[in-house]
Amino acid sequence: MNRTQRLNDFTQEDPWRVFRIMAEFVDGFELMAGVPKPRVAIWGSARTRPGSRYYELARALACRLAKQGYAVVTGGGPGIMEAANRGASEAGGASVGLNIILPFEQAANTYTTHCMEFRYFFCRRVMFVKESSGVVVMPGGFGTLDEFFEILTLKQTGKIDTLPIILFGSAYWTGLLDWMRSTLLADGAIGQGDLNLFNVVDDVDEVMALLVPRAGKPDVG
């Protein structure tokens, strides 16, 4: 394929992609309009096995939140996402799964009351944050870290103000937090106050104490 052909393909393909993106936003907004408030997003690894410690903690947390009237929003896949959707469903609450279409690993779980499949990560991310009353970040890999740092950036830059960000499992996150202090903070890449933009907890009661009194519904500006 020569350069002219490549440019023609680019011209023909990308404008249509814009319409797919618009349609995904419209469908996502319509889905979330039917989800009761308040809402809490729970993120974490798709590889966490049922019955493991963090799976059961995510399940218990979602159950507690649902009983307090909170809708639980996850990425809709297996692992931590399945655990949270399962806990919310078992408590009779709203259980939202925002699944991403991937060639491997991510398959939708069966514990959702509201679900949608996304082609684009950035469209999906907006649905997580829009009108959320909190985010709980359970142990996870690259995808979880991506979600955590993006929401942290939104809070640091003032795009969202009152959204609580909670890291669950201090032992799991210790290495990352030590690096933030010893490298990012030491080099002046972040400020001391940036380390106060999130909380680190180790049990469900701590999460509930941070989230349930909060009723703010921040939006992405």
N, C-alpha and C positions, 0 to 999 in steps of 0.2 A: 504494500500500500504506500503510495507516494504522499508527499506533504499536502498536496491539494485535496486528495481524497480524505486524509485525516481531518483537515479543516472542515470539509463538507460534512463529515460524520459528526464532528463536534457541533456544528451549526444546527444540524437536524435533530440531534439527540437531546442536548441540554435544555432547550426551551420546553420540550415535553416533560422533562424531569421536574421542572418547576411546577407543572400542573399536578404531578403525582405528589409532590411535597405539600402543595396547598390542600389536596384532597385528604392527605393523611392528617394534617392539622385540623381540618373541618371535622373529620370522623372522630378524632381524639377529643376535641372540644365537646362534641355531642355526647360522646360516651361519658366524659367526666361531669357533664351537666346533670347526669342521672345518678351520680354517686353522692350519697349524703355527706354532710360535713358535721364535725371536723374530720380531717384525713391525716393519716400518718404514713409516710413511705418507709418501708423496711428493705434495705439492700444487703446483699451478701452473696457468698459463693454458690454457684450452681452445682458444685461438686460435693457439697456437704451431704453426708449420707443420713437417711432416716434412722432415728435412734441415737445418733451421736449427740454430744453435749450441746453444741451450738444449735443443732436442728431443734432439739427439744426446748431450748431456751427461746428461740425465735417463735416456736409454736405457742409456748406459754405466754409470751409477751403479746402476741397478736390476739390471743384469747382474752387476756385482761383488757386490752384496748377496745376490743369489740364489745365487751360487756359494759364498758364506759361510754359506748355510743360512737366510738371512732371507727371510720372506715379504714381498712388496711390496704395499702397500695404497694404492689411488688412488681418485679419484672416478669412475673407470670411463668417462670421456668421451674426447673427442679431445685433441689438443695434447700438453701435458706429461703428462697422465694416460695417453694412449695410448703415449707414448714409454716411460714407466716400466713399464707393463704389458707392453709389447713386449720390453723388455730382460730382465725377469724370466722371461717365457715362453721367450725364446730361450735362456736359461741353464738351462731345465728346472726353474725354481723355482715356488713358489706365487705366483700373480699375481691379486690381488683387486681387483675393480671394484665400488665402491659408487656406482652411478649415481643421479642425481636426475632425476625426471621434470619436464621444463621444456617450455614451448611453443616454444622455439627453442634452437639452438646445441648443447645437450647430447644427443648420441646415444651409446649404448654402443659402445665399441671391441670388437674381436674377439680381443684378446690376453689374456683372463682365464681363469683356471682355476676361480675362485670369483666369482660375481657376483650382485648383487641390485639391484633398482630401488626407490628410496625416494620417497615422496611428501613427507616432512617432513625439512627440513634438520637439525633438532635430533636426530632419531633417527639419522640418518646420521653426524652428528658424534660421537656416543657410540661408534659402531663404529670410527671412526678412532682414537680415543684409548684405548679399552679395551684394556689389556694390551699397549700398544705400547711398543717399546724406543727410539723416536725419531721425530722429524718433520723432514722436509726440505722447506723452502719455496722452490720455484723461482720465477722471475719470473712474475707474474700480475696480474690485475685486482682488481675489487671482491670477488669470491668468495674469491680467495686471501688478500686482506687481511683479510677477515672471519674466515677460518680461522686466520690467523696471530695476530690480536689476541685471539681467543677462547682459543686454547691458551696464549698468553702470560698472559692473565688468570688462567687456571686455575693456572698455575705461580706467578704473583705472589701469589695468594691462598692458596697451600698446598694446593689441591685435588689437585695432582700434585706430586711432589717431584723425582724423578730423571730425568724425561723430557728428553732433549736436544732442543733446538729449534735448527735450523740454517737460516739464510738463505743461499741459494746465489746468488752473483753480486753482489759488492760494488758494482760500477758501477751496477747496476740499483737497489739499495736505498739508495744514498748519500743521496739527497734526503730519504727518509723518516727515515733515521737522524739526519741533520742537524737535521731538524725536531723529532725527539724531544729532542735535546740543547738546541737553542736555544729551544724553546717549552715542551714538557712539563716538562723538567727545570728550566729557568730559572724557570718559574712555580710550581714545587713540586708539580706534578700527579703526578710520579713521583719516586722516589728514585734516587740514583746507582747503587745496587745493582740496580735494575730493568733497567739497561742491560747487566747481566751475565747476564741470564736466558737469553740466546741467543747463538749464535756466528754469525759471518759468514765465509763461505769462498768460494773461487774455483775449486776443482778437486775432482775425485772423490776423490783421495787424502786430502785434508783431511777430507772427510765420513767416509770409511772409518775414519780414525784416531779420530774422535770417537764413531762409532757401534759399531763392531765389538767393542771391549773392554767395552761396556756390556751388561749382561744383565738390568737391572731391568725389572720389568713393572708400572709404576704403574697404578692404577685410579682412576676417578672416584669420590670418596667422597660 
